[in-house]
Amino acid sequence: MRRKYVLKSDGRSVPFNFGKVKATCMRTGANNKLATRVAKKILGKIYHGISTRQIYRMVLEELAIDNQNIVGHRYRLKESIMQMGPAGFPFENYVSTILAAYGFDIQSRRSKIQGACVTHEIDIVATSGNESKYMIECKFHNSSGIYTGIKEALYTHARFLDLKGQFDKEMLVCNTRVSADAITYGKCVGQEILSWRYPDGKGLEKIIEDEGLYPITILGLSKKELQNLSENNIMLAKSLLDLDSRQLSKQVHVQVPRIESLQRLAKQIIG
């Protein structure tokens, strides 16, 4: 059988990866049987030049057909994070929550700090378990196919150098993949990077899934619901489980039955 090539969001044409589709389905909670079935159905439907975006939609449709709604919601994780900015949830706030669950002590967000040459607004200032003080730069993209690259890595390190003596370490955090050049440069200058699928096995999506830190946008909310939740600083799906449904209904102006439905969905997604 001839290999079928698909078009990635960055314009590259690559061979369709059956194993990747299957692994992604399993990572979001599908069992081996379901994941294999979905991957086989996608393989039978794709054609040369199909976009990865179209494949993404096809996978969601197949998961819906199999009544795997929770798996489908988890599969939307990357898209859900990209919806955060327009929904009014600052990405650095979300990153702070993730890092705190990972053992960091968050000192401040969006702090203005004077460097040797200029004043910098630092997205996150945090300390790690060994008391190392981190300067953390967050890069958010609201569409796929945009790599965080060497430009962002250089920019982050330049700020770190201008703030020499005030921080022990630097970190670049982004919600998309990071380029090979950025990774190479980061290793060379000691810059830590946390991004989608990097570091291998310890990337942003892995931390979110392991700690149940799914953004509220993963619940498929309306614009009005997102706005009301944003105004009340409710950023995580799991936060809904800590609140009384009636009290939350009054707080965010959403009917109690809808709140209870969202709470059930959040509980299922978190698992």
Contacts in CASP RR format, 6 or more apart in sequence:
PFRMAT RR
TARGET T0000
AUTHOR 0000-0000-0000
METHOD contacts of the structure
MODEL  1
MRRKYVLKSDGRSVPFNFGKVKATCMRTGANNKLATRVAKKILGKIYHGI
STRQIYRMVLEELAIDNQNIVGHRYRLKESIMQMGPAGFPFENYVSTILA
AYGFDIQSRRSKIQGACVTHEIDIVATSGNESKYMIECKFHNSSGIYTGI
KEALYTHARFLDLKGQFDKEMLVCNTRVSADAITYGKCVGQEILSWRYPD
GKGLEKIIEDEGLYPITILGLSKKELQNLSENNIMLAKSLLDLDSRQLSK
QVHVQVPRIESLQRLAKQIIG
3 15 0 8 1.000
3 16 0 8 1.000
4 15 0 8 1.000
4 16 0 8 1.000
4 43 0 8 1.000
4 46 0 8 1.000
4 47 0 8 1.000
4 48 0 8 1.000
4 50 0 8 1.000
5 13 0 8 1.000
5 14 0 8 1.000
5 15 0 8 1.000
5 16 0 8 1.000
5 48 0 8 1.000
5 49 0 8 1.000
6 13 0 8 1.000
6 14 0 8 1.000
6 15 0 8 1.000
6 16 0 8 1.000
6 46 0 8 1.000
6 49 0 8 1.000
6 50 0 8 1.000
6 51 0 8 1.000
6 52 0 8 1.000
6 55 0 8 1.000
7 13 0 8 1.000
7 49 0 8 1.000
7 50 0 8 1.000
7 51 0 8 1.000
7 52 0 8 1.000
8 14 0 8 1.000
8 51 0 8 1.000
8 52 0 8 1.000
8 145 0 8 1.000
9 51 0 8 1.000
9 52 0 8 1.000
9 53 0 8 1.000
9 143 0 8 1.000
9 144 0 8 1.000
9 145 0 8 1.000
10 145 0 8 1.000
10 146 0 8 1.000
10 147 0 8 1.000
13 49 0 8 1.000
16 43 0 8 1.000
16 46 0 8 1.000
16 55 0 8 1.000
18 39 0 8 1.000
18 43 0 8 1.000
19 39 0 8 1.000
21 35 0 8 1.000
21 38 0 8 1.000
21 39 0 8 1.000
21 42 0 8 1.000
21 55 0 8 1.000
21 59 0 8 1.000
22 35 0 8 1.000
22 36 0 8 1.000
22 38 0 8 1.000
22 39 0 8 1.000
23 35 0 8 1.000
24 59 0 8 1.000
24 75 0 8 1.000
25 34 0 8 1.000
25 35 0 8 1.000
25 38 0 8 1.000
25 39 0 8 1.000
25 59 0 8 1.000
25 63 0 8 1.000
25 71 0 8 1.000
25 75 0 8 1.000
26 32 0 8 1.000
26 35 0 8 1.000
27 209 0 8 1.000
28 71 0 8 1.000
28 72 0 8 1.000
28 74 0 8 1.000
28 75 0 8 1.000
28 77 0 8 1.000
29 70 0 8 1.000
29 71 0 8 1.000
29 74 0 8 1.000
30 38 0 8 1.000
30 63 0 8 1.000
30 68 0 8 1.000
30 71 0 8 1.000
34 66 0 8 1.000
34 68 0 8 1.000
34 71 0 8 1.000
37 62 0 8 1.000
37 66 0 8 1.000
38 59 0 8 1.000
38 62 0 8 1.000
38 63 0 8 1.000
38 66 0 8 1.000
41 62 0 8 1.000
42 55 0 8 1.000
42 58 0 8 1.000
42 59 0 8 1.000
42 62 0 8 1.000
45 58 0 8 1.000
46 55 0 8 1.000
46 58 0 8 1.000
53 144 0 8 1.000
59 75 0 8 1.000
60 72 0 8 1.000
60 75 0 8 1.000
60 76 0 8 1.000
63 69 0 8 1.000
63 71 0 8 1.000
63 72 0 8 1.000
63 75 0 8 1.000
64 72 0 8 1.000
70 265 0 8 1.000
70 268 0 8 1.000
70 269 0 8 1.000
73 218 0 8 1.000
73 219 0 8 1.000
73 220 0 8 1.000
73 265 0 8 1.000
73 269 0 8 1.000
74 209 0 8 1.000
74 214 0 8 1.000
74 218 0 8 1.000
74 269 0 8 1.000
76 218 0 8 1.000
77 205 0 8 1.000
77 208 0 8 1.000
77 209 0 8 1.000
77 214 0 8 1.000
77 218 0 8 1.000
78 144 0 8 1.000
78 175 0 8 1.000
78 196 0 8 1.000
78 205 0 8 1.000
79 144 0 8 1.000
80 214 0 8 1.000
80 215 0 8 1.000
80 217 0 8 1.000
80 218 0 8 1.000
81 94 0 8 1.000
81 175 0 8 1.000
81 215 0 8 1.000
81 217 0 8 1.000
82 141 0 8 1.000
82 142 0 8 1.000
82 143 0 8 1.000
82 144 0 8 1.000
82 175 0 8 1.000
83 142 0 8 1.000
83 215 0 8 1.000
83 217 0 8 1.000
83 226 0 8 1.000
84 90 0 8 1.000
84 91 0 8 1.000
84 94 0 8 1.000
84 140 0 8 1.000
84 215 0 8 1.000
84 217 0 8 1.000
85 91 0 8 1.000
85 140 0 8 1.000
85 142 0 8 1.000
86 142 0 8 1.000
87 217 0 8 1.000
87 223 0 8 1.000
87 226 0 8 1.000
87 227 0 8 1.000
87 230 0 8 1.000
88 226 0 8 1.000
88 227 0 8 1.000
88 230 0 8 1.000
89 215 0 8 1.000
89 216 0 8 1.000
89 217 0 8 1.000
89 230 0 8 1.000
89 235 0 8 1.000
91 138 0 8 1.000
91 140 0 8 1.000
91 175 0 8 1.000
92 109 0 8 1.000
92 110 0 8 1.000
92 123 0 8 1.000
92 124 0 8 1.000
92 138 0 8 1.000
93 109 0 8 1.000
93 235 0 8 1.000
94 215 0 8 1.000
94 235 0 8 1.000
95 123 0 8 1.000
95 124 0 8 1.000
95 136 0 8 1.000
95 138 0 8 1.000
95 173 0 8 1.000
96 106 0 8 1.000
96 109 0 8 1.000
96 124 0 8 1.000
96 126 0 8 1.000
97 213 0 8 1.000
97 235 0 8 1.000
97 236 0 8 1.000
98 204 0 8 1.000
98 207 0 8 1.000
98 208 0 8 1.000
98 211 0 8 1.000
98 213 0 8 1.000
99 106 0 8 1.000
99 124 0 8 1.000
99 126 0 8 1.000
99 136 0 8 1.000
99 173 0 8 1.000
100 106 0 8 1.000
101 207 0 8 1.000
101 211 0 8 1.000
101 213 0 8 1.000
102 207 0 8 1.000
102 211 0 8 1.000
103 128 0 8 1.000
103 129 0 8 1.000
104 126 0 8 1.000
104 127 0 8 1.000
104 128 0 8 1.000
104 129 0 8 1.000
104 134 0 8 1.000
105 126 0 8 1.000
105 127 0 8 1.000
105 128 0 8 1.000
105 129 0 8 1.000
106 124 0 8 1.000
106 125 0 8 1.000
106 126 0 8 1.000
107 125 0 8 1.000
107 126 0 8 1.000
107 127 0 8 1.000
107 133 0 8 1.000
108 122 0 8 1.000
108 124 0 8 1.000
108 125 0 8 1.000
109 123 0 8 1.000
109 124 0 8 1.000
109 125 0 8 1.000
110 121 0 8 1.000
110 122 0 8 1.000
110 123 0 8 1.000
111 121 0 8 1.000
111 122 0 8 1.000
111 125 0 8 1.000
112 119 0 8 1.000
112 120 0 8 1.000
112 121 0 8 1.000
112 122 0 8 1.000
113 119 0 8 1.000
113 120 0 8 1.000
113 121 0 8 1.000
113 122 0 8 1.000
113 125 0 8 1.000
113 163 0 8 1.000
113 166 0 8 1.000
114 120 0 8 1.000
115 162 0 8 1.000
115 163 0 8 1.000
115 166 0 8 1.000
116 162 0 8 1.000
116 163 0 8 1.000
116 164 0 8 1.000
117 162 0 8 1.000
118 162 0 8 1.000
120 159 0 8 1.000
120 162 0 8 1.000
120 163 0 8 1.000
122 135 0 8 1.000
122 136 0 8 1.000
122 137 0 8 1.000
122 159 0 8 1.000
122 163 0 8 1.000
123 136 0 8 1.000
123 137 0 8 1.000
123 138 0 8 1.000
124 134 0 8 1.000
124 136 0 8 1.000
124 138 0 8 1.000
125 133 0 8 1.000
125 134 0 8 1.000
125 135 0 8 1.000
125 136 0 8 1.000
125 167 0 8 1.000
126 133 0 8 1.000
126 134 0 8 1.000
126 136 0 8 1.000
127 133 0 8 1.000
127 134 0 8 1.000
128 134 0 8 1.000
128 169 0 8 1.000
132 168 0 8 1.000
132 169 0 8 1.000
133 166 0 8 1.000
133 167 0 8 1.000
133 168 0 8 1.000
133 169 0 8 1.000
134 167 0 8 1.000
134 168 0 8 1.000
134 169 0 8 1.000
134 170 0 8 1.000
134 171 0 8 1.000
135 159 0 8 1.000
135 160 0 8 1.000
135 163 0 8 1.000
135 166 0 8 1.000
135 167 0 8 1.000
135 169 0 8 1.000
135 170 0 8 1.000
135 171 0 8 1.000
136 170 0 8 1.000
136 171 0 8 1.000
136 172 0 8 1.000
136 173 0 8 1.000
137 152 0 8 1.000
137 155 0 8 1.000
137 156 0 8 1.000
137 159 0 8 1.000
137 170 0 8 1.000
137 171 0 8 1.000
137 172 0 8 1.000
137 173 0 8 1.000
138 173 0 8 1.000
138 174 0 8 1.000
139 148 0 8 1.000
139 152 0 8 1.000
139 172 0 8 1.000
139 173 0 8 1.000
139 174 0 8 1.000
139 175 0 8 1.000
140 174 0 8 1.000
140 175 0 8 1.000
141 148 0 8 1.000
141 174 0 8 1.000
141 175 0 8 1.000
141 176 0 8 1.000
144 176 0 8 1.000
145 176 0 8 1.000
145 177 0 8 1.000
146 176 0 8 1.000
147 176 0 8 1.000
147 177 0 8 1.000
147 178 0 8 1.000
147 179 0 8 1.000
147 182 0 8 1.000
148 172 0 8 1.000
148 174 0 8 1.000
148 176 0 8 1.000
148 177 0 8 1.000
148 178 0 8 1.000
148 179 0 8 1.000
148 182 0 8 1.000
148 195 0 8 1.000
149 178 0 8 1.000
149 179 0 8 1.000
149 181 0 8 1.000
149 182 0 8 1.000
150 179 0 8 1.000
150 181 0 8 1.000
150 182 0 8 1.000
150 185 0 8 1.000
152 172 0 8 1.000
152 174 0 8 1.000
152 182 0 8 1.000
153 172 0 8 1.000
153 181 0 8 1.000
153 182 0 8 1.000
153 185 0 8 1.000
153 186 0 8 1.000
153 191 0 8 1.000
153 193 0 8 1.000
154 185 0 8 1.000
156 170 0 8 1.000
156 172 0 8 1.000
156 191 0 8 1.000
157 170 0 8 1.000
157 185 0 8 1.000
157 186 0 8 1.000
157 189 0 8 1.000
157 191 0 8 1.000
159 170 0 8 1.000
160 167 0 8 1.000
160 170 0 8 1.000
160 191 0 8 1.000
169 190 0 8 1.000
169 192 0 8 1.000
170 190 0 8 1.000
170 191 0 8 1.000
170 192 0 8 1.000
171 191 0 8 1.000
171 192 0 8 1.000
171 193 0 8 1.000
171 194 0 8 1.000
172 178 0 8 1.000
172 182 0 8 1.000
172 186 0 8 1.000
172 191 0 8 1.000
172 192 0 8 1.000
172 193 0 8 1.000
172 194 0 8 1.000
172 195 0 8 1.000
173 193 0 8 1.000
173 194 0 8 1.000
173 195 0 8 1.000
173 204 0 8 1.000
174 193 0 8 1.000
174 194 0 8 1.000
174 195 0 8 1.000
174 196 0 8 1.000
174 204 0 8 1.000
175 195 0 8 1.000
175 196 0 8 1.000
175 204 0 8 1.000
176 195 0 8 1.000
176 196 0 8 1.000
177 195 0 8 1.000
177 196 0 8 1.000
177 197 0 8 1.000
177 198 0 8 1.000
178 193 0 8 1.000
178 195 0 8 1.000
178 196 0 8 1.000
178 198 0 8 1.000
182 193 0 8 1.000
183 193 0 8 1.000
183 198 0 8 1.000
185 191 0 8 1.000
186 192 0 8 1.000
186 193 0 8 1.000
193 199 0 8 1.000
194 203 0 8 1.000
194 204 0 8 1.000
194 207 0 8 1.000
195 203 0 8 1.000
195 204 0 8 1.000
196 203 0 8 1.000
196 204 0 8 1.000
196 205 0 8 1.000
197 203 0 8 1.000
197 204 0 8 1.000
197 205 0 8 1.000
207 213 0 8 1.000
208 214 0 8 1.000
212 238 0 8 1.000
212 270 0 8 1.000
212 271 0 8 1.000
213 236 0 8 1.000
213 238 0 8 1.000
214 236 0 8 1.000
214 237 0 8 1.000
214 238 0 8 1.000
214 266 0 8 1.000
214 269 0 8 1.000
214 270 0 8 1.000
215 235 0 8 1.000
215 236 0 8 1.000
215 237 0 8 1.000
216 226 0 8 1.000
216 229 0 8 1.000
216 234 0 8 1.000
216 235 0 8 1.000
216 236 0 8 1.000
216 237 0 8 1.000
216 239 0 8 1.000
216 240 0 8 1.000
217 226 0 8 1.000
218 237 0 8 1.000
218 269 0 8 1.000
219 237 0 8 1.000
219 262 0 8 1.000
219 265 0 8 1.000
219 266 0 8 1.000
219 269 0 8 1.000
221 229 0 8 1.000
221 262 0 8 1.000
225 252 0 8 1.000
225 254 0 8 1.000
225 258 0 8 1.000
228 252 0 8 1.000
228 253 0 8 1.000
228 254 0 8 1.000
229 235 0 8 1.000
229 252 0 8 1.000
231 252 0 8 1.000
232 251 0 8 1.000
232 252 0 8 1.000
234 240 0 8 1.000
234 252 0 8 1.000
237 265 0 8 1.000
237 266 0 8 1.000
237 269 0 8 1.000
237 270 0 8 1.000
238 266 0 8 1.000
238 270 0 8 1.000
240 248 0 8 1.000
240 259 0 8 1.000
240 262 0 8 1.000
240 263 0 8 1.000
240 266 0 8 1.000
241 263 0 8 1.000
241 266 0 8 1.000
241 267 0 8 1.000
241 270 0 8 1.000
243 251 0 8 1.000
245 256 0 8 1.000
245 259 0 8 1.000
245 260 0 8 1.000
245 263 0 8 1.000
246 256 0 8 1.000
248 254 0 8 1.000
248 259 0 8 1.000
249 255 0 8 1.000
249 256 0 8 1.000
249 259 0 8 1.000
252 259 0 8 1.000
END
